[in-house]
Amino acid sequence: MAQKQNNQQENPLFQKVVAHAKEYGFVFQSSEVYDGLQAVYDYGQIGVQLKNNIKQLWWKAMTQVNENIVGIDAAIFMHPLVWKASGHVDNFSDPMIDNKDSKKRYRVDHLIEEKAEVLKSEGKIQDAENLLAQMDSLLAKEDFAGLYQLIIDQKIACNISNTINWTEVRQFNLMFSTQMGAVAGESDTIYLRPETAQGIFVNFLNVQKTGRMKIPFGIAQIGKAFRNEIVAKQFIFRMREFEQMEMQYFVRPGEEMQNYNHWKQKRMSFLHAIGLPAEKLRFHDHVKLAHYANAAVDIEYEFPFGFKELEGIHSRTDFDLTQHQALSKTKMIYFDEEIQEKEKQRYVPYVVETSIGADRLFLAILCNSYTETTGVDAKGEEKTRLYLKLHPAIAPVKVAVFPLVKKDGLPEKAREVFEELRYDFDTIYEEKGAIGKNYTRMDMIGTPFCVTIDHDTLNDEAVTVRFRDTTEQVRIAIKDLKALIAKEVSLKNIFDKLK
Protein backbone atom coordinates (compact mmCIF):
# COMPACT_ATOMS: atom_id res chain seq x y z
CA MET A 1 0.00 0.00 0.00
CA ALA A 2 2.75 2.42 0.97
CA GLN A 3 4.61 1.74 -2.26
CA LYS A 4 1.55 2.52 -4.35
CA GLN A 5 0.92 5.74 -2.45
CA ASN A 6 4.50 6.84 -2.91
CA ASN A 7 4.54 6.31 -6.66
CA GLN A 8 1.01 7.03 -7.83
CA GLN A 9 2.01 10.46 -9.14
CA GLU A 10 5.33 9.41 -10.70
CA ASN A 11 5.91 9.41 -14.44
CA PRO A 12 5.21 6.28 -16.56
CA LEU A 13 8.87 5.28 -17.00
CA PHE A 14 9.49 5.37 -13.26
CA GLN A 15 6.33 3.34 -12.64
CA LYS A 16 7.69 0.72 -15.03
CA VAL A 17 11.04 0.61 -13.22
CA VAL A 18 9.35 0.23 -9.82
CA ALA A 19 7.06 -2.54 -11.10
CA HIS A 20 10.02 -4.30 -12.72
CA ALA A 21 12.00 -4.12 -9.48
CA LYS A 22 9.32 -6.10 -7.65
CA GLU A 23 8.40 -8.54 -10.42
CA TYR A 24 11.98 -9.71 -10.92
CA GLY A 25 13.17 -9.88 -7.32
CA PHE A 26 15.11 -6.62 -6.97
CA VAL A 27 13.15 -4.68 -4.32
CA PHE A 28 10.09 -5.51 -2.21
CA GLN A 29 7.98 -3.34 0.07
CA SER A 30 8.98 -4.10 3.67
CA SER A 31 6.37 -6.06 5.64
CA GLU A 32 4.18 -6.17 2.55
CA VAL A 33 1.89 -8.88 3.95
CA TYR A 34 0.88 -6.32 6.60
CA ASP A 35 0.24 -3.62 3.96
CA GLY A 36 3.83 -2.44 4.14
CA LEU A 37 5.84 0.05 6.18
CA GLN A 38 6.17 3.41 4.44
CA ALA A 39 9.60 4.38 3.16
CA VAL A 40 11.17 1.05 4.20
CA TYR A 41 12.14 -1.57 1.61
CA ASP A 42 13.69 -5.02 1.39
CA TYR A 43 16.13 -6.12 -1.30
CA GLY A 44 15.12 -9.35 -3.03
CA GLN A 45 17.29 -12.21 -4.22
CA ILE A 46 18.46 -10.43 -7.39
CA GLY A 47 18.52 -6.94 -5.89
CA VAL A 48 20.75 -7.88 -2.97
CA GLN A 49 23.28 -9.36 -5.37
CA LEU A 50 23.30 -6.19 -7.50
CA LYS A 51 23.61 -4.00 -4.42
CA ASN A 52 26.44 -6.13 -3.03
CA ASN A 53 28.26 -5.87 -6.36
CA ILE A 54 27.88 -2.08 -6.31
CA LYS A 55 29.20 -1.86 -2.76
CA GLN A 56 32.10 -4.20 -3.51
CA LEU A 57 33.03 -2.15 -6.57
CA TRP A 58 32.96 1.12 -4.59
CA TRP A 59 34.97 -0.47 -1.77
CA LYS A 60 37.67 -1.76 -4.09
CA ALA A 61 37.76 1.54 -6.01
CA MET A 62 38.49 3.30 -2.72
CA THR A 63 40.62 0.93 -0.64
CA GLN A 64 42.28 -1.32 -3.22
CA VAL A 65 43.03 1.12 -6.04
CA ASN A 66 44.17 3.91 -3.68
CA GLU A 67 47.19 2.98 -1.59
CA ASN A 68 46.50 5.61 1.08
CA ILE A 69 42.83 4.77 1.82
CA VAL A 70 41.79 2.11 4.31
CA GLY A 71 38.42 0.96 5.57
CA ILE A 72 36.61 0.52 8.87
CA ASP A 73 33.22 -0.70 10.05
CA ALA A 74 32.05 1.42 13.00
CA ALA A 75 29.11 0.48 15.23
CA ILE A 76 25.65 1.92 14.59
CA PHE A 77 25.21 2.72 18.28
CA MET A 78 27.56 5.46 19.48
CA HIS A 79 27.98 7.48 22.66
CA PRO A 80 25.29 10.22 22.79
CA LEU A 81 27.95 12.92 23.10
CA VAL A 82 29.14 12.04 19.57
CA TRP A 83 25.93 13.57 18.22
CA LYS A 84 26.19 16.54 20.55
CA ALA A 85 29.68 17.29 19.24
CA SER A 86 28.67 16.83 15.61
CA GLY A 87 25.75 19.25 15.98
CA HIS A 88 23.06 16.69 15.20
CA VAL A 89 21.33 16.99 18.58
CA ASP A 90 20.86 20.73 18.18
CA ASN A 91 20.76 21.23 14.40
CA PHE A 92 19.63 18.05 12.65
CA SER A 93 16.05 19.05 12.00
CA ASP A 94 13.71 20.26 9.27
CA PRO A 95 10.86 22.81 9.41
CA MET A 96 7.58 20.86 9.40
CA ILE A 97 3.92 21.76 9.19
CA ASP A 98 0.75 19.71 9.84
CA ASN A 99 -2.61 19.96 8.13
CA LYS A 100 -5.28 20.00 10.85
CA ASP A 101 -7.89 18.30 8.67
CA SER A 102 -5.90 15.41 7.16
CA LYS A 103 -3.47 15.10 10.13
CA LYS A 104 -0.72 14.73 7.49
CA ARG A 105 2.71 16.21 8.15
CA TYR A 106 4.81 17.91 5.46
CA ARG A 107 8.30 19.32 5.08
CA VAL A 108 7.81 23.03 4.47
CA ASP A 109 10.40 23.26 1.69
CA HIS A 110 8.81 20.33 -0.16
CA LEU A 111 5.38 21.99 -0.06
CA ILE A 112 6.71 25.25 -1.43
CA GLU A 113 8.89 23.54 -4.07
CA GLU A 114 5.84 21.60 -5.33
CA LYS A 115 3.95 24.89 -5.63
CA ALA A 116 6.86 26.32 -7.63
CA GLU A 117 6.71 23.34 -10.00
CA VAL A 118 3.00 24.00 -10.56
CA LEU A 119 3.78 27.64 -11.37
CA LYS A 120 6.46 26.57 -13.84
CA SER A 121 4.04 24.17 -15.55
CA GLU A 122 1.67 27.12 -15.98
CA GLY A 123 4.42 29.15 -17.64
CA LYS A 124 4.90 31.43 -14.62
CA ILE A 125 8.66 30.94 -14.48
CA GLN A 126 9.49 34.25 -12.80
CA ASP A 127 6.79 33.72 -10.14
CA ALA A 128 8.25 30.30 -9.39
CA GLU A 129 11.77 31.66 -9.08
CA ASN A 130 10.59 34.48 -6.80
CA LEU A 131 8.77 31.98 -4.61
CA LEU A 132 11.86 29.79 -4.24
CA ALA A 133 14.01 32.84 -3.51
CA GLN A 134 11.60 33.91 -0.75
CA MET A 135 11.68 30.41 0.71
CA ASP A 136 15.51 30.26 0.71
CA SER A 137 15.70 33.64 2.43
CA LEU A 138 13.23 32.63 5.13
CA LEU A 139 14.89 29.26 5.69
CA ALA A 140 18.29 30.92 6.04
CA LYS A 141 16.87 33.21 8.75
CA GLU A 142 14.86 30.35 10.32
CA ASP A 143 11.85 32.65 10.05
CA PHE A 144 9.14 30.06 10.71
CA ALA A 145 6.37 32.64 11.03
CA GLY A 146 7.37 33.99 7.63
CA LEU A 147 7.33 30.50 6.10
CA TYR A 148 3.85 29.88 7.51
CA GLN A 149 2.62 33.16 6.06
CA LEU A 150 4.18 32.34 2.68
CA ILE A 151 2.24 29.05 2.57
CA ILE A 152 -1.01 30.85 3.46
CA ASP A 153 -0.43 33.67 0.95
CA GLN A 154 0.29 31.18 -1.82
CA LYS A 155 -2.84 29.19 -0.87
CA ILE A 156 -0.82 25.97 -0.72
CA ALA A 157 -3.25 23.20 0.16
CA CYS A 158 -2.80 19.71 1.58
CA ASN A 159 -3.01 17.15 -1.23
CA ILE A 160 -5.19 14.90 0.95
CA SER A 161 -7.76 17.32 2.46
CA ASN A 162 -7.32 20.08 -0.16
CA THR A 163 -7.50 22.64 2.67
CA ILE A 164 -5.07 25.30 3.92
CA ASN A 165 -5.90 24.69 7.57
CA TRP A 166 -2.30 24.51 8.77
CA THR A 167 -0.56 24.41 12.15
CA GLU A 168 2.37 26.69 12.88
CA VAL A 169 5.76 25.74 11.42
CA ARG A 170 8.13 24.04 13.85
CA GLN A 171 11.42 22.14 13.79
CA PHE A 172 11.36 18.34 13.79
CA ASN A 173 14.52 16.40 14.71
CA LEU A 174 15.20 13.64 12.22
CA MET A 175 17.17 11.31 14.52
CA PHE A 176 15.66 8.08 15.79
CA SER A 177 16.20 7.72 19.54
CA THR A 178 16.07 4.65 21.75
CA GLN A 179 17.21 3.63 25.22
CA MET A 180 20.16 1.50 26.27
CA GLY A 181 20.09 -0.30 29.59
CA ALA A 182 18.33 -3.15 31.37
CA VAL A 183 16.26 -0.96 33.69
CA ALA A 184 14.04 1.64 32.05
CA GLY A 185 14.55 4.23 34.78
CA GLU A 186 18.31 3.95 34.54
CA SER A 187 18.62 3.83 30.76
CA ASP A 188 20.29 6.50 28.70
CA THR A 189 18.96 7.91 25.47
CA ILE A 190 21.05 6.95 22.46
CA TYR A 191 20.47 7.38 18.74
CA LEU A 192 20.48 5.33 15.60
CA ARG A 193 23.19 7.09 13.63
CA PRO A 194 21.89 9.55 11.02
CA GLU A 195 25.19 9.35 9.09
CA THR A 196 28.24 7.10 9.00
CA ALA A 197 30.87 9.86 8.95
CA GLN A 198 31.10 10.34 12.72
CA GLY A 199 32.20 6.73 13.21
CA ILE A 200 35.20 7.60 11.05
CA PHE A 201 36.02 10.82 12.88
CA VAL A 202 36.01 9.28 16.36
CA ASN A 203 38.32 6.52 15.06
CA PHE A 204 40.72 8.93 13.36
CA LEU A 205 43.48 8.43 15.94
CA ASN A 206 42.98 4.65 16.14
CA VAL A 207 43.36 4.19 12.40
CA GLN A 208 46.15 6.74 11.98
CA LYS A 209 48.32 5.24 14.71
CA THR A 210 47.71 1.52 14.15
CA GLY A 211 47.96 1.88 10.37
CA ARG A 212 50.92 4.30 10.55
CA MET A 213 49.01 6.47 8.10
CA LYS A 214 50.59 9.63 6.72
CA ILE A 215 48.69 12.75 5.63
CA PRO A 216 47.02 12.78 3.17
CA PHE A 217 45.07 9.56 3.80
CA GLY A 218 41.48 8.42 3.75
CA ILE A 219 39.16 6.21 5.77
CA ALA A 220 36.25 4.57 3.95
CA GLN A 221 33.12 2.99 5.36
CA ILE A 222 29.91 1.38 4.13
CA GLY A 223 27.08 1.21 6.62
CA LYS A 224 23.46 1.74 7.56
CA ALA A 225 22.12 5.12 8.60
CA PHE A 226 18.67 6.14 9.81
CA ARG A 227 16.62 9.31 9.42
CA ASN A 228 13.04 9.86 10.50
CA GLU A 229 12.03 11.40 7.18
CA ILE A 230 8.51 12.77 7.38
CA VAL A 231 8.05 13.03 3.63
CA ALA A 232 9.63 9.99 2.03
CA LYS A 233 8.78 9.26 -1.58
CA GLN A 234 10.12 8.22 -4.97
CA PHE A 235 10.63 4.57 -4.06
CA ILE A 236 14.10 3.86 -2.60
CA PHE A 237 15.41 7.36 -3.39
CA ARG A 238 14.51 8.61 0.10
CA MET A 239 14.13 6.07 2.89
CA ARG A 240 14.17 5.98 6.66
CA GLU A 241 16.73 3.16 6.72
CA PHE A 242 19.42 3.43 4.07
CA GLU A 243 23.04 2.63 3.36
CA GLN A 244 25.86 5.11 2.84
CA MET A 245 29.26 4.70 1.19
CA GLU A 246 31.51 7.42 2.58
CA MET A 247 35.19 8.30 2.54
CA GLN A 248 36.80 10.95 4.71
CA TYR A 249 40.11 12.20 3.32
CA PHE A 250 42.42 13.87 5.87
CA VAL A 251 44.66 16.64 4.52
CA ARG A 252 46.89 19.49 5.65
CA PRO A 253 45.12 22.78 6.45
CA GLY A 254 45.33 24.98 3.39
CA GLU A 255 45.41 22.04 0.99
CA GLU A 256 41.74 21.15 1.30
CA MET A 257 40.55 22.91 -1.84
CA GLN A 258 42.97 21.19 -4.22
CA ASN A 259 41.93 17.86 -2.74
CA TYR A 260 38.27 18.87 -2.90
CA ASN A 261 38.62 19.58 -6.63
CA HIS A 262 40.55 16.34 -7.13
CA TRP A 263 37.79 14.23 -5.56
CA LYS A 264 35.07 16.09 -7.45
CA GLN A 265 36.55 14.89 -10.72
CA LYS A 266 37.52 11.47 -9.35
CA ARG A 267 33.98 10.70 -8.24
CA MET A 268 32.43 11.93 -11.48
CA SER A 269 34.85 9.66 -13.39
CA PHE A 270 33.77 6.69 -11.27
CA LEU A 271 30.10 7.22 -12.15
CA HIS A 272 30.96 7.50 -15.84
CA ALA A 273 33.07 4.32 -15.64
CA ILE A 274 30.21 2.20 -14.27
CA GLY A 275 27.96 3.21 -17.14
CA LEU A 276 26.05 6.33 -16.08
CA PRO A 277 26.10 8.65 -19.13
CA ALA A 278 27.71 12.08 -18.95
CA GLU A 279 24.57 13.85 -20.17
CA LYS A 280 22.62 12.51 -17.18
CA LEU A 281 25.14 13.72 -14.61
CA ARG A 282 25.94 17.26 -13.48
CA PHE A 283 27.59 19.20 -10.65
CA HIS A 284 25.39 21.39 -8.47
CA ASP A 285 27.23 23.74 -6.09
CA HIS A 286 25.66 24.42 -2.72
CA VAL A 287 24.54 28.02 -2.31
CA LYS A 288 23.94 27.65 1.41
CA LEU A 289 26.76 25.72 3.09
CA ALA A 290 26.34 23.45 6.08
CA HIS A 291 27.82 24.71 9.34
CA TYR A 292 30.85 22.43 8.99
CA ALA A 293 31.77 23.15 5.33
CA ASN A 294 33.71 25.76 3.37
CA ALA A 295 32.82 24.18 0.01
CA ALA A 296 30.23 21.64 -1.10
CA VAL A 297 28.92 20.22 -4.36
CA ASP A 298 26.42 17.53 -5.31
CA ILE A 299 26.71 15.22 -8.27
CA GLU A 300 23.15 15.02 -9.54
CA TYR A 301 21.74 12.26 -11.73
CA GLU A 302 18.75 12.72 -14.01
CA PHE A 303 16.27 10.19 -12.62
CA PRO A 304 12.94 9.79 -14.43
CA PHE A 305 11.58 12.32 -11.91
CA GLY A 306 14.30 14.89 -12.58
CA PHE A 307 17.87 15.76 -11.56
CA LYS A 308 18.42 14.77 -7.92
CA GLU A 309 21.40 14.41 -5.60
CA LEU A 310 23.34 11.19 -6.03
CA GLU A 311 26.65 11.98 -4.33
CA GLY A 312 28.01 14.79 -2.21
CA ILE A 313 31.60 16.06 -2.04
CA HIS A 314 32.27 18.38 0.89
CA SER A 315 35.22 20.24 2.30
CA ARG A 316 34.41 19.83 5.99
CA THR A 317 37.37 21.89 7.28
CA ASP A 318 38.57 20.76 10.74
CA PHE A 319 35.10 21.15 12.26
CA ASP A 320 34.39 17.53 13.17
CA LEU A 321 37.76 16.65 14.67
CA THR A 322 37.89 19.96 16.56
CA GLN A 323 34.40 19.43 17.99
CA HIS A 324 35.21 15.92 19.17
CA GLN A 325 38.52 17.15 20.58
CA ALA A 326 36.74 19.82 22.62
CA LEU A 327 33.97 17.62 24.02
CA SER A 328 35.97 14.42 24.57
CA LYS A 329 39.08 16.22 25.88
CA THR A 330 41.13 13.97 23.56
CA LYS A 331 43.60 15.72 21.27
CA MET A 332 42.91 15.00 17.59
CA ILE A 333 46.37 16.19 16.60
CA TYR A 334 48.53 14.91 13.75
CA PHE A 335 52.31 15.28 13.92
CA ASP A 336 53.59 16.04 10.42
CA GLU A 337 57.31 15.24 10.23
CA GLU A 338 57.54 16.39 6.60
CA ILE A 339 56.87 20.05 7.52
CA GLN A 340 60.09 21.93 8.21
CA GLU A 341 58.66 24.66 10.45
CA LYS A 342 58.32 23.10 13.92
CA GLU A 343 55.49 25.37 15.02
CA LYS A 344 53.37 24.07 12.09
CA GLN A 345 54.16 20.37 12.51
CA ARG A 346 51.22 19.71 14.83
CA TYR A 347 47.71 20.39 13.59
CA VAL A 348 44.14 19.16 13.44
CA PRO A 349 43.72 17.84 9.88
CA TYR A 350 41.15 19.22 7.47
CA VAL A 351 38.77 16.77 5.83
CA VAL A 352 37.37 16.28 2.33
CA GLU A 353 34.37 13.97 2.24
CA THR A 354 32.83 11.93 -0.54
CA SER A 355 29.43 10.46 0.33
CA ILE A 356 27.11 8.46 -1.89
CA GLY A 357 23.96 6.53 -1.02
CA ALA A 358 24.21 2.87 -1.99
CA ASP A 359 20.43 2.80 -2.47
CA ARG A 360 20.40 5.91 -4.66
CA LEU A 361 23.25 4.56 -6.79
CA PHE A 362 21.35 1.26 -7.07
CA LEU A 363 18.26 3.18 -8.24
CA ALA A 364 20.25 5.28 -10.72
CA ILE A 365 21.84 2.16 -12.21
CA LEU A 366 18.48 0.39 -12.38
CA CYS A 367 16.81 3.37 -14.11
CA ASN A 368 19.71 3.84 -16.50
CA SER A 369 19.86 0.15 -17.46
CA TYR A 370 16.11 -0.22 -18.11
CA THR A 371 16.05 -0.52 -21.91
CA GLU A 372 13.19 -0.96 -24.36
CA THR A 373 13.94 -1.52 -28.05
CA THR A 374 11.59 -2.13 -30.96
CA GLY A 375 12.39 -4.56 -33.75
CA VAL A 376 10.86 -7.10 -36.12
CA ASP A 377 10.53 -10.78 -35.21
CA ALA A 378 10.89 -13.82 -37.52
CA LYS A 379 7.28 -13.42 -38.66
CA GLY A 380 7.87 -9.82 -39.72
CA GLU A 381 5.82 -8.43 -36.85
CA GLU A 382 6.91 -5.49 -34.70
CA LYS A 383 8.12 -6.60 -31.29
CA THR A 384 9.32 -4.72 -28.23
CA ARG A 385 12.28 -6.13 -26.35
CA LEU A 386 12.98 -5.25 -22.72
CA TYR A 387 16.27 -5.85 -20.95
CA LEU A 388 18.54 -4.37 -18.27
CA LYS A 389 21.73 -3.06 -19.84
CA LEU A 390 23.85 -3.43 -16.72
CA HIS A 391 27.62 -3.14 -16.79
CA PRO A 392 28.83 -6.80 -16.85
CA ALA A 393 31.08 -6.18 -13.83
CA ILE A 394 28.11 -5.38 -11.57
CA ALA A 395 25.37 -7.54 -13.10
CA PRO A 396 23.80 -9.68 -10.34
CA VAL A 397 24.12 -12.82 -12.48
CA LYS A 398 27.03 -13.03 -14.88
CA VAL A 399 26.12 -16.16 -16.83
CA ALA A 400 23.20 -18.58 -17.19
CA VAL A 401 23.58 -22.17 -18.40
CA PHE A 402 20.78 -24.06 -20.20
CA PRO A 403 20.49 -27.48 -21.82
CA LEU A 404 18.58 -27.22 -25.12
CA VAL A 405 16.30 -30.07 -24.04
CA LYS A 406 15.85 -31.97 -20.82
CA LYS A 407 17.01 -35.33 -22.22
CA ASP A 408 19.67 -37.11 -24.29
CA GLY A 409 22.39 -36.37 -21.75
CA LEU A 410 22.23 -32.61 -22.29
CA PRO A 411 21.29 -31.76 -18.67
CA GLU A 412 24.24 -33.77 -17.42
CA LYS A 413 26.63 -31.99 -19.79
CA ALA A 414 25.10 -28.62 -18.91
CA ARG A 415 25.68 -29.41 -15.24
CA GLU A 416 29.35 -30.03 -15.97
CA VAL A 417 29.65 -26.61 -17.61
CA PHE A 418 27.75 -25.02 -14.72
CA GLU A 419 30.13 -26.57 -12.19
CA GLU A 420 33.09 -25.23 -14.18
CA LEU A 421 31.75 -21.67 -14.01
CA ARG A 422 29.91 -21.29 -10.72
CA TYR A 423 32.97 -20.87 -8.48
CA ASP A 424 34.35 -18.00 -10.56
CA PHE A 425 31.13 -16.22 -11.59
CA ASP A 426 27.61 -15.73 -10.25
CA THR A 427 25.92 -18.42 -12.35
CA ILE A 428 22.37 -19.71 -12.78
CA TYR A 429 21.45 -23.20 -14.07
CA GLU A 430 18.01 -23.67 -15.60
CA GLU A 431 16.61 -26.67 -17.46
CA LYS A 432 12.90 -25.82 -17.35
CA GLY A 433 11.09 -23.91 -20.06
CA ALA A 434 11.90 -23.06 -23.66
CA ILE A 435 15.25 -21.48 -24.52
CA GLY A 436 13.60 -18.30 -25.80
CA LYS A 437 11.74 -17.76 -22.54
CA ASN A 438 14.90 -18.44 -20.55
CA TYR A 439 16.76 -15.82 -22.59
CA THR A 440 13.99 -13.32 -21.89
CA ARG A 441 14.09 -14.06 -18.18
CA MET A 442 17.85 -13.44 -18.11
CA ASP A 443 17.41 -10.20 -20.07
CA MET A 444 15.02 -8.98 -17.38
CA ILE A 445 17.64 -9.32 -14.64
CA GLY A 446 20.52 -8.07 -16.79
CA THR A 447 22.51 -11.30 -17.26
CA PRO A 448 25.19 -10.52 -19.91
CA PHE A 449 25.85 -14.10 -21.08
CA CYS A 450 23.67 -17.15 -21.69
CA VAL A 451 25.29 -20.50 -22.51
CA THR A 452 23.29 -23.22 -24.30
CA ILE A 453 24.35 -26.86 -24.44
CA ASP A 454 22.94 -28.70 -27.47
CA HIS A 455 23.42 -32.11 -29.12
CA ASP A 456 26.53 -30.95 -31.00
CA THR A 457 28.17 -30.11 -27.66
CA LEU A 458 28.45 -33.82 -26.88
CA ASN A 459 30.63 -34.25 -29.96
CA ASP A 460 32.57 -30.99 -30.40
CA GLU A 461 32.87 -29.78 -26.77
CA ALA A 462 31.55 -26.35 -27.85
CA VAL A 463 28.57 -24.31 -26.67
CA THR A 464 26.46 -21.43 -27.98
CA VAL A 465 27.00 -18.14 -26.14
CA ARG A 466 24.32 -15.45 -26.44
CA PHE A 467 25.26 -11.84 -25.70
CA ARG A 468 22.55 -9.84 -23.90
CA ASP A 469 22.91 -6.42 -25.53
CA THR A 470 23.11 -7.52 -29.17
CA THR A 471 21.40 -10.97 -28.88
CA GLU A 472 24.26 -12.20 -31.07
CA GLN A 473 25.01 -15.91 -30.70
CA VAL A 474 28.46 -17.43 -31.27
CA ARG A 475 29.90 -20.89 -31.01
CA ILE A 476 32.83 -21.26 -28.61
CA ALA A 477 34.83 -24.12 -27.14
CA ILE A 478 34.01 -24.95 -23.53
CA LYS A 479 37.70 -24.63 -22.64
CA ASP A 480 37.64 -20.95 -23.78
CA LEU A 481 34.40 -20.07 -22.05
CA LYS A 482 35.83 -19.01 -18.71
CA ALA A 483 38.39 -16.67 -20.27
CA LEU A 484 35.73 -15.00 -22.46
CA ILE A 485 33.47 -14.24 -19.48
CA ALA A 486 36.33 -13.21 -17.18
CA LYS A 487 37.56 -10.63 -19.66
CA GLU A 488 34.13 -8.96 -19.88
CA VAL A 489 33.16 -8.97 -16.19
CA SER A 490 36.55 -7.98 -14.75
CA LEU A 491 36.54 -4.94 -12.47
CA LYS A 492 39.74 -3.92 -14.23
CA ASN A 493 37.56 -2.67 -17.08
CA ILE A 494 36.25 -0.03 -14.69
CA PHE A 495 39.47 0.65 -12.77
CA ASP A 496 41.41 1.32 -15.98
CA LYS A 497 39.04 4.25 -16.64
CA LEU A 498 39.82 5.77 -13.25
CA LYS A 499 43.56 6.20 -13.82
Steps between C-alpha positions, in 0.01 A plus 500: 500500500775742597686432177194578291437822690858610454504447125147572383600843369832395344558500126430187288866400456562509874184297562636238261835489681331462840271223372796324338698518824232302683408256223858383450619483860694826535304694765194417711289717728600424860239304697281489191271229640399756765436770236859618518701749704533836326843597372657167604597238241655155478744390231399177327717214381617678183506849650723406792753352260502817287531719808783287639682526167462879505632522855790266425593705194493827698701341782770371268509830308573676829713263708666275242575744218614779736802407709431763767133416574396234749163385626319456830161378618383712795206406723154644436456580869735774620542702818231774513766770531619412147179653365526797733849575369399454137208742537231244422327530838453874460490550122387182325142600435266621227215755514172305499134590479183295565164525329233504772239330282699211349743469797775463236843648566710670231849641462451871439759523222341207315157666510633826363718329236195306374311829470791643300485202263129566444578864419768393253258260329263795457775703334548728802876451514583831668230447766646158575852636531382782728318250719809281537715805573259607776508150646883485500519838672253399770666163556840666535358729771299214657199730473229241566223758532600635160496151347152438641377828355656418162306171489175680589558782249572251223187301595702178515257223588545151642479244219282275718243742651544776238482756783743766625417439865860482620674490838793728573839405354737330743829310494494120500816306592568224251697267730349177627554464875487193721614398847795287605493320832324215678293719732278760336551759773876472476531488122667767294367641177709404199442543128501295186771676303370746239830480307805275491763776495523548877610139549800587284582822683499346848731224370740741330776450758450122520538454126779755458717350773439128444525536122796742518309717255658816362310812391333503254305178563141386495268279702209336318187342641179339377217483749138553594366838604155602621295817461142555608399654168148637520454526125658196340415427139634396161551135591847429646631850421410625849462246779504491877756218506769527235862420429782748448840459335725772639868588496661765717831625361731667755724777365723785613323829580521720194508206260133411531381676186742328262396167648134601484535571127693176450224289657228686311648380173597158637146423611345623176742273309392203712133553412586528131711182520214288637275601213309812606505732195661843518186677378305366799752621757580854613665694783280719718684735738343568837388860541440463872782307668458273799648626826803272465592572134694761304411342164241246389369358174250231405529269204144480373359224281201546272252247639167460319364753752772757433857587602555401864798464732694178457831579670636781712859627517567732793795686641419459869796706629620387846153539652429138591837412650513831689151447643581149618831623641322767704223280640700180555811680631705275268747675271431428132846619401716372215878537517628576150872420481523615137433866592822688569357773724466344847217727610288370207579130542206434732149568376143377485458368144243638259262255336360451150200269491346296222160353587268300278185307587525134403122493452497811281785365287310170472191692383699710252659188351164323483333798327790547261515131404125463435494470120214456255575444131265439209580257221347246263467132591536196269139540386559860394295639787609794715621389841620688806796359688570588863829440677727648768819631343712463812877529493621134494725562802203580726226284347343286776532186286791479260409187305208258464538141379220311320471158338309526170272215608455310822616164360766322293772574754484876446406585862795299625739678263347837588558421867867438427530842336310659789738345753796634301366856517316538829806542724638787292178678397148549634331231290145371457408151371156453347360200314129585511319691229581585140835658414335818372314554826816432699686762296223750570510426871876562507456824304261622769762466774788625285699177453768578235566142383282195439662165418300228321606136486359316197548159335811616312664584834528129578718457192694826456530621863368843392202704618289788369554829684232769470594861574229700680536842337520390136329155529786377281575129537845348443644154526793463740700214647418417861869532589494868386176588673643606834756734344234667281274576798786603730623758252157667478403499869839599644499804728820602324282625215369764739822568692694567179263793434578652839874543443 
